[in-house]
Amino acid sequence: MTVADAVRAVDFVLPALEIVDSRIRDRKISIIDTISDNASSGGVVLGSRAVSLREVDLRLMGCTLHSNGELAAKEHTA
């Protein structure tokens, strides 16, 4: 499979935020614990607006996280 093949196979993209969580106390975690803990994934929040992959440059994506109207964090892909 080439990059071009992968691009052709993608209908749309959505923003996503992974919520990391673990049921393992004190983060003393082995690879076996990680697998049984579902890779420490607590959940995923997906955006609501699907966009064609051809309409965006994923290398330039970023996000801001606000809490109670205040900027809490910002990040970018590049």
C-alpha positions as CSV (number, residue, x, y, z in Angstrom):
1,M,0.0,0.0,0.0
2,T,1.3,3.5,-0.9
3,V,0.4,6.9,0.6
4,A,-1.7,7.6,-2.4
5,D,-3.6,4.3,-1.9
6,A,-4.3,5.3,1.7
7,V,-5.4,8.8,0.7
8,R,-7.8,7.3,-1.8
9,A,-9.2,5.0,0.8
10,V,-10.1,7.8,3.3
11,D,-13.6,9.3,2.8
12,F,-13.2,12.0,5.4
13,V,-11.4,13.1,8.6
14,L,-12.7,14.3,11.9
15,P,-10.9,16.0,14.8
16,A,-10.5,13.6,17.8
17,L,-9.4,14.0,21.4
18,E,-8.2,10.9,23.3
19,I,-8.9,10.8,27.0
20,V,-6.1,8.8,28.6
21,D,-7.0,6.9,31.8
22,S,-5.7,3.8,33.5
23,R,-7.2,1.4,36.0
24,I,-3.7,0.5,37.1
25,R,-2.8,2.1,40.4
26,D,0.3,4.5,40.6
27,R,1.0,4.0,36.9
28,K,3.2,1.0,37.7
29,I,2.2,-0.7,34.5
30,S,3.7,-3.5,32.4
31,I,3.0,-4.3,28.7
32,I,0.6,-7.0,29.8
33,D,-1.2,-4.5,32.1
34,T,-1.3,-2.0,29.2
35,I,-2.9,-4.6,26.9
36,S,-5.5,-5.7,29.5
37,D,-6.2,-2.0,30.3
38,N,-7.2,-1.3,26.7
39,A,-4.0,0.7,26.2
40,S,-4.9,3.1,29.0
41,S,-7.6,4.6,26.8
42,G,-10.5,6.2,28.8
43,G,-12.4,7.3,25.8
44,V,-12.4,9.4,22.6
45,V,-14.3,12.5,21.7
46,L,-14.9,13.0,18.0
47,G,-15.7,16.2,16.2
48,S,-19.0,16.6,14.5
49,R,-18.0,18.0,11.1
50,A,-16.6,15.5,8.6
51,V,-14.1,17.1,6.1
52,S,-12.7,15.6,2.9
53,L,-9.0,14.7,3.3
54,R,-8.4,16.7,0.1
55,E,-9.7,19.9,1.8
56,V,-7.2,20.0,4.7
57,D,-3.4,19.8,5.2
58,L,-3.1,17.5,8.3
59,R,0.5,18.8,8.8
60,L,-1.0,22.2,9.7
61,M,-3.7,21.1,12.1
62,G,-3.8,22.3,15.7
63,C,-6.3,22.6,18.6
64,T,-7.0,24.7,21.6
65,L,-8.5,23.4,24.9
66,H,-10.6,25.8,27.0
67,S,-11.8,25.3,30.6
68,N,-14.5,27.6,31.9
69,G,-13.8,30.0,29.0
70,E,-10.0,30.2,29.7
71,L,-7.3,28.7,27.4
72,A,-6.0,25.7,29.2
73,A,-3.7,24.2,26.5
74,K,-2.9,24.4,22.8
75,E,-1.1,22.0,20.5
76,H,-0.2,21.6,16.8
77,T,0.9,18.7,14.6
78,A,3.9,20.2,13.0
